[in-house]
Amino acid sequence: MECLSRKEQLETLDRYFLSTTEAINMLQISRQNFYSLISRNKITRIKKDGAVLFFKDEILDRLSNQPMLRTKYRPFESREELESKLQITK
């Protein structure tokens, strides 16, 4: 197997993995909520020599399902948003 240059290694890491901060910012959730997802095995954590990474595809899938999950588990927010939109259009 051909050795990759340092730049290529970093590009590969960026392509497939996210740091904790990147994942939290992408999902726009609190750190506490993020760690709760990890402890409930909703998000896979990869730990190697002190570095903690997350699969980028898994975070993107979670992000795409987030609106449906928020509607399912926090219906009061959806109702309030709909009511406020109705108030604005009146």
N, C-alpha and C positions, 0 to 999 in steps of 0.2 A: 504494500500500500504506500502510495506516495505521501510524503509528509506535507502538510499544509503550512503555509506561512502564517505568521501570527495574525496578520490582517484577515486572512481567509478564515482562521479559527474564530476570530471575534465576529465576523460576518455570519458564520454558521450559528454561533450562539445567539446572536440577535435575531436570526431568522426563525429559530425553533423554540427559544426560551425567553421568559420574562423574569425580572427581579420582583421582589415583593412590592416595592414602591410602584413599579410600572404596572403591575397587575391591579393594584388598588386604584390607581389613577384611571386605568382603562375602564374598570367596572364602576367607578364612581361610588364606592361604598366605603364604610368606615373600616379602620384597621381591625376593630373588634369583630365586625361582621365577617371580614375576610378570614380571620383566624378561626371563627366558628365554622365556616365552610370547610376549612382544612380539617378541623377536628372531626367533622361529620363525614369526612371522606367524599365531599362533593368536588373538591379540587385536590389534585395530586401534587404533593411537595417532593422535590428531588433535592436531596442534601448530599453534598460531597465536600469533604474537608472544610467545613464551615460555610461553604457557599450554599445558599438556598435558591432554587430556581423553580419555575412553573412552566408547564407546557403552554406555549403560545396558542396553539389550536384549541386547547381545552378552555382557556380564558376567553377566546373569541366565540366559542360555542356558548359559553355561559352568558356572554354579553348579548348574543343574538336572542337567547331565550329569556333574558331579563325582563322585558316588558310583560310577557305572559306570566312569569313567575310573580312579578309585583302585583299584577291584577289578581292572581290567584290567592296570594298570601296576605295582601294588604288591600282588600276591596274598598275599605273606607277612603283610602287616598284617591282611588279612581272615581268614586262617587263625588268626593269633594271637588276634584278637578272638573268633572262634568258639570257640576252645579255652578262652579265659578265661571266656566265658559258660557253657560246659559245666561248668567247674570250680565256678562259682558255684551252679549248679542242683543239683549233686551233694550 
